[in-house]
């Protein structure tokens, strides 16, 4: 989560979404966190969350 909030993470997300419009919330049972992301490039977002984006690969591999 730290990388996503870093300057580098915000810049990378800014390529396909609008980070300032991202809305985060916790589920009613507090077991998960959800985010509504305003996406401007759907294919870029799909690459980012699947780990295909070169800048995201190290972070994605650490969590897998």
N, CA, C and O atoms as CSV, one atom per row, in Angstrom:
chain,resi,resn,atom,element,x,y,z
A,1,UNK,N,N,0.815,-1.184,0.000
A,1,UNK,CA,C,0.000,0.000,0.000
A,1,UNK,C,C,0.865,1.257,0.000
A,1,UNK,O,O,0.463,2.281,-0.553
A,2,UNK,N,N,2.030,1.197,0.603
A,2,UNK,CA,C,2.897,2.355,0.674
A,2,UNK,C,C,3.332,2.853,-0.700
A,2,UNK,O,O,3.355,4.058,-0.952
A,3,UNK,N,N,3.681,1.909,-1.598
A,3,UNK,CA,C,4.117,2.301,-2.936
A,3,UNK,C,C,2.987,2.991,-3.687
A,3,UNK,O,O,3.229,3.957,-4.411
A,4,UNK,N,N,1.763,2.514,-3.526
A,4,UNK,CA,C,0.616,3.095,-4.225
A,4,UNK,C,C,0.399,4.553,-3.830
A,4,UNK,O,O,-0.108,5.340,-4.630
A,5,UNK,N,N,0.776,4.920,-2.610
A,5,UNK,CA,C,0.606,6.289,-2.133
A,5,UNK,C,C,1.861,7.140,-2.329
A,5,UNK,O,O,1.843,8.343,-2.068
A,6,UNK,N,N,2.948,6.519,-2.787
A,6,UNK,CA,C,4.189,7.263,-3.000
A,6,UNK,C,C,4.059,8.138,-4.251
A,6,UNK,O,O,3.134,7.967,-5.045
A,7,UNK,N,N,4.985,9.065,-4.413
A,7,UNK,CA,C,4.979,9.924,-5.602
A,7,UNK,C,C,5.078,9.091,-6.876
A,7,UNK,O,O,4.399,9.374,-7.863
A,8,UNK,N,N,5.933,8.053,-6.851
A,8,UNK,CA,C,6.096,7.190,-8.023
A,8,UNK,C,C,4.803,6.426,-8.317
A,8,UNK,O,O,4.389,6.325,-9.471
A,9,UNK,N,N,4.180,5.901,-7.290
A,9,UNK,CA,C,2.933,5.159,-7.469
A,9,UNK,C,C,1.807,6.037,-7.979
A,9,UNK,O,O,1.046,5.626,-8.856
A,10,UNK,N,N,1.692,7.254,-7.434
A,10,UNK,CA,C,0.669,8.188,-7.897
A,10,UNK,C,C,0.910,8.598,-9.344
A,10,UNK,O,O,-0.037,8.735,-10.118
A,11,UNK,N,N,2.175,8.794,-9.712
A,11,UNK,CA,C,2.497,9.161,-11.094
A,11,UNK,C,C,2.139,8.022,-12.049
A,11,UNK,O,O,1.612,8.255,-13.137
A,12,UNK,N,N,2.429,6.798,-11.635
A,12,UNK,CA,C,2.122,5.642,-12.480
A,12,UNK,C,C,0.613,5.466,-12.634
A,12,UNK,O,O,0.125,5.231,-13.740
A,13,UNK,N,N,-0.121,5.579,-11.536
A,13,UNK,CA,C,-1.584,5.467,-11.608
A,13,UNK,C,C,-2.185,6.619,-12.406
A,13,UNK,O,O,-3.224,6.450,-13.045
A,14,UNK,N,N,-1.555,7.769,-12.378
A,14,UNK,CA,C,-2.040,8.927,-13.118
A,14,UNK,C,C,-2.009,8.742,-14.621
A,14,UNK,O,O,-2.641,9.507,-15.350
A,15,UNK,N,N,-1.290,7.744,-15.098
A,15,UNK,CA,C,-1.229,7.461,-16.533
A,15,UNK,C,C,-2.537,6.855,-17.045
A,15,UNK,O,O,-2.834,6.967,-18.235
A,16,UNK,N,N,-3.316,6.221,-16.183
A,16,UNK,CA,C,-4.533,5.559,-16.634
A,16,UNK,C,C,-5.739,5.807,-15.738
A,16,UNK,O,O,-6.825,5.289,-15.999
A,17,UNK,N,N,-5.554,6.594,-14.689
A,17,UNK,CA,C,-6.659,6.889,-13.769
A,17,UNK,C,C,-6.474,8.292,-13.194
A,17,UNK,O,O,-5.476,8.963,-13.459
A,18,UNK,N,N,-7.446,8.713,-12.408
A,18,UNK,CA,C,-7.374,10.019,-11.742
A,18,UNK,C,C,-7.249,9.747,-10.236
A,18,UNK,O,O,-8.258,9.601,-9.546
A,19,UNK,N,N,-5.999,9.678,-9.725
A,19,UNK,CA,C,-5.795,9.317,-8.314
A,19,UNK,C,C,-6.541,10.201,-7.317
A,19,UNK,O,O,-6.989,9.713,-6.280
A,20,UNK,N,N,-6.680,11.479,-7.610
A,20,UNK,CA,C,-7.347,12.368,-6.660
A,20,UNK,C,C,-8.838,12.079,-6.513
A,20,UNK,O,O,-9.459,12.513,-5.543
A,21,UNK,N,N,-9.419,11.349,-7.467
A,21,UNK,CA,C,-10.838,10.999,-7.396
A,21,UNK,C,C,-11.074,9.600,-6.823
A,21,UNK,O,O,-12.220,9.164,-6.717
A,22,UNK,N,N,-10.008,8.896,-6.454
A,22,UNK,CA,C,-10.150,7.557,-5.884
A,22,UNK,C,C,-10.834,7.638,-4.526
A,22,UNK,O,O,-10.475,8.459,-3.683
A,23,UNK,N,N,-11.821,6.775,-4.329
A,23,UNK,CA,C,-12.577,6.745,-3.082
A,23,UNK,C,C,-12.349,5.389,-2.420
A,23,UNK,O,O,-12.584,4.349,-3.035
A,24,UNK,N,N,-11.900,5.397,-1.194
A,24,UNK,CA,C,-11.680,4.158,-0.452
A,24,UNK,C,C,-12.702,4.000,0.655
A,24,UNK,O,O,-13.142,4.986,1.245
A,25,UNK,N,N,-13.083,2.761,0.941
A,25,UNK,CA,C,-14.025,2.481,2.019
A,25,UNK,C,C,-13.770,1.079,2.566
A,25,UNK,O,O,-13.107,0.263,1.926
A,26,UNK,N,N,-14.296,0.814,3.736
A,26,UNK,CA,C,-14.158,-0.485,4.392
A,26,UNK,C,C,-15.512,-1.191,4.312
A,26,UNK,O,O,-16.556,-0.552,4.440
A,27,UNK,N,N,-15.492,-2.513,4.100
A,27,UNK,CA,C,-16.740,-3.273,4.060
A,27,UNK,C,C,-17.427,-3.205,5.430
A,27,UNK,O,O,-16.765,-2.967,6.440
A,28,UNK,N,N,-18.743,-3.413,5.470
A,28,UNK,CA,C,-19.466,-3.327,6.747
A,28,UNK,C,C,-18.912,-4.241,7.849
A,28,UNK,O,O,-18.938,-3.876,9.024
A,29,UNK,N,N,-18.415,-5.421,7.476
A,29,UNK,CA,C,-17.864,-6.317,8.499
A,29,UNK,C,C,-16.382,-6.060,8.773
A,29,UNK,O,O,-15.752,-6.777,9.551
A,30,UNK,N,N,-15.836,-5.035,8.127
A,30,UNK,CA,C,-14.445,-4.602,8.309
A,30,UNK,C,C,-13.413,-5.669,7.941
A,30,UNK,O,O,-12.310,-5.681,8.487
A,31,UNK,N,N,-13.772,-6.566,7.014
A,31,UNK,CA,C,-12.856,-7.621,6.607
A,31,UNK,C,C,-12.086,-7.287,5.332
A,31,UNK,O,O,-11.164,-8.013,4.961
A,32,UNK,N,N,-12.453,-6.200,4.659
A,32,UNK,CA,C,-11.794,-5.849,3.403
A,32,UNK,C,C,-11.900,-4.348,3.152
A,32,UNK,O,O,-12.722,-3.651,3.747
A,33,UNK,N,N,-11.052,-3.882,2.265
A,33,UNK,CA,C,-11.073,-2.491,1.836
A,33,UNK,C,C,-11.424,-2.474,0.355
A,33,UNK,O,O,-10.937,-3.309,-0.407
A,34,UNK,N,N,-12.259,-1.538,-0.055
A,34,UNK,CA,C,-12.645,-1.408,-1.463
A,34,UNK,C,C,-12.289,-0.007,-1.938
A,34,UNK,O,O,-12.297,0.951,-1.165
A,35,UNK,N,N,-11.978,0.092,-3.227
A,35,UNK,CA,C,-11.656,1.379,-3.821
A,35,UNK,C,C,-12.457,1.572,-5.089
A,35,UNK,O,O,-12.580,0.651,-5.897
A,36,UNK,N,N,-13.004,2.763,-5.271
A,36,UNK,CA,C,-13.624,3.147,-6.527
A,36,UNK,C,C,-12.603,4.015,-7.237
A,36,UNK,O,O,-12.222,5.075,-6.741
A,37,UNK,N,N,-12.163,3.561,-8.398
A,37,UNK,CA,C,-11.110,4.235,-9.142
A,37,UNK,C,C,-11.700,4.798,-10.431
A,37,UNK,O,O,-12.369,4.075,-11.170
A,38,UNK,N,N,-11.462,6.073,-10.709
A,38,UNK,CA,C,-11.918,6.699,-11.940
A,38,UNK,C,C,-10.861,6.445,-13.021
A,38,UNK,O,O,-9.821,7.101,-13.051
A,39,UNK,N,N,-11.140,5.495,-13.897
A,39,UNK,CA,C,-10.188,5.025,-14.901
A,39,UNK,C,C,-10.362,5.786,-16.212
A,39,UNK,O,O,-11.485,6.004,-16.666
A,40,UNK,N,N,-9.239,6.189,-16.818
A,40,UNK,CA,C,-9.261,6.858,-18.116
A,40,UNK,C,C,-8.720,5.958,-19.224
A,40,UNK,O,O,-8.941,6.235,-20.403
A,41,UNK,N,N,-8.014,4.884,-18.863
A,41,UNK,CA,C,-7.448,3.933,-19.826
A,41,UNK,C,C,-7.649,2.529,-19.260
A,41,UNK,O,O,-6.849,2.061,-18.450
A,42,UNK,N,N,-8.713,1.861,-19.686
A,42,UNK,CA,C,-9.061,0.554,-19.130
A,42,UNK,C,C,-7.957,-0.481,-19.355
A,42,UNK,O,O,-7.638,-1.239,-18.439
A,43,UNK,N,N,-7.371,-0.529,-20.547
A,43,UNK,CA,C,-6.312,-1.504,-20.822
A,43,UNK,C,C,-5.091,-1.258,-19.936
A,43,UNK,O,O,-4.478,-2.204,-19.441
A,44,UNK,N,N,-4.740,0.015,-19.737
A,44,UNK,CA,C,-3.624,0.343,-18.853
A,44,UNK,C,C,-3.888,-0.095,-17.427
A,44,UNK,O,O,-2.989,-0.591,-16.749
A,45,UNK,N,N,-5.114,0.086,-16.972
A,45,UNK,CA,C,-5.487,-0.324,-15.619
A,45,UNK,C,C,-5.412,-1.850,-15.482
A,45,UNK,O,O,-4.916,-2.359,-14.478
A,46,UNK,N,N,-5.898,-2.565,-16.476
A,46,UNK,CA,C,-5.861,-4.028,-16.430
A,46,UNK,C,C,-4.417,-4.537,-16.388
A,46,UNK,O,O,-4.122,-5.489,-15.665
A,47,UNK,N,N,-3.525,-3.919,-17.147
A,47,UNK,CA,C,-2.109,-4.287,-17.098
A,47,UNK,C,C,-1.517,-3.993,-15.728
A,47,UNK,O,O,-0.728,-4.778,-15.204
A,48,UNK,N,N,-1.897,-2.870,-15.156
A,48,UNK,CA,C,-1.376,-2.458,-13.854
A,48,UNK,C,C,-1.771,-3.448,-12.763
A,48,UNK,O,O,-0.915,-3.890,-11.996
A,49,UNK,N,N,-3.039,-3.799,-12.682
A,49,UNK,CA,C,-3.503,-4.673,-11.601
A,49,UNK,C,C,-3.145,-6.137,-11.820
A,49,UNK,O,O,-3.162,-6.920,-10.870
A,50,UNK,N,N,-2.821,-6.524,-13.057
A,50,UNK,CA,C,-2.446,-7.917,-13.314
A,50,UNK,C,C,-0.944,-8.138,-13.198
A,50,UNK,O,O,-0.484,-9.279,-13.246
A,51,UNK,N,N,-0.177,-7.068,-13.046
A,51,UNK,CA,C,1.271,-7.196,-12.898
A,51,UNK,C,C,2.021,-7.137,-14.212
A,51,UNK,O,O,3.229,-7.368,-14.233
A,52,UNK,N,N,1.343,-6.834,-15.309
A,52,UNK,CA,C,2.000,-6.745,-16.620
A,52,UNK,C,C,2.716,-5.420,-16.816
A,52,UNK,O,O,3.597,-5.316,-17.670
A,53,UNK,N,N,2.355,-4.410,-16.044
A,53,UNK,CA,C,2.982,-3.103,-16.125
A,53,UNK,C,C,4.399,-3.215,-15.549
A,53,UNK,O,O,4.556,-3.680,-14.420
A,54,UNK,N,N,5.448,-2.797,-16.305
A,54,UNK,CA,C,6.832,-2.953,-15.836
A,54,UNK,C,C,7.116,-2.331,-14.471
A,54,UNK,O,O,7.882,-2.900,-13.693
A,55,UNK,N,N,6.530,-1.197,-14.166
A,55,UNK,CA,C,6.806,-0.561,-12.871
A,55,UNK,C,C,6.081,-1.259,-11.730
A,55,UNK,O,O,6.459,-1.091,-10.571
A,56,UNK,N,N,5.068,-2.025,-12.028
A,56,UNK,CA,C,4.287,-2.707,-10.993
A,56,UNK,C,C,4.814,-4.117,-10.723
A,56,UNK,O,O,4.517,-4.679,-9.669
A,57,UNK,N,N,5.578,-4.700,-11.629
A,57,UNK,CA,C,6.032,-6.085,-11.470
A,57,UNK,C,C,6.713,-6.364,-10.137
A,57,UNK,O,O,6.361,-7.354,-9.497
A,58,UNK,N,N,7.672,-5.550,-9.676
A,58,UNK,CA,C,8.309,-5.863,-8.379
A,58,UNK,C,C,7.320,-5.879,-7.224
A,58,UNK,O,O,7.416,-6.738,-6.348
A,59,UNK,N,N,6.374,-4.949,-7.200
A,59,UNK,CA,C,5.379,-4.896,-6.138
A,59,UNK,C,C,4.428,-6.077,-6.238
A,59,UNK,O,O,4.079,-6.684,-5.225
A,60,UNK,N,N,4.010,-6.402,-7.448
A,60,UNK,CA,C,3.086,-7.500,-7.684
A,60,UNK,C,C,3.730,-8.834,-7.270
A,60,UNK,O,O,3.069,-9.684,-6.673
A,61,UNK,N,N,4.994,-9.011,-7.583
A,61,UNK,CA,C,5.674,-10.266,-7.273
A,61,UNK,C,C,5.862,-10.442,-5.758
A,61,UNK,O,O,5.874,-11.571,-5.267
A,62,UNK,N,N,6.007,-9.340,-5.019
A,62,UNK,CA,C,6.179,-9.439,-3.573
A,62,UNK,C,C,4.902,-9.911,-2.902
A,62,UNK,O,O,4.958,-10.598,-1.883
A,63,UNK,N,N,3.748,-9.551,-3.462
A,63,UNK,CA,C,2.481,-9.902,-2.840
A,63,UNK,C,C,1.952,-11.248,-3.293
A,63,UNK,O,O,1.033,-11.784,-2.674
A,64,UNK,N,N,2.503,-11.803,-4.349
A,64,UNK,CA,C,2.006,-13.082,-4.886
A,64,UNK,C,C,2.468,-14.262,-4.061
A,64,UNK,O,O,2.137,-15.405,-4.378
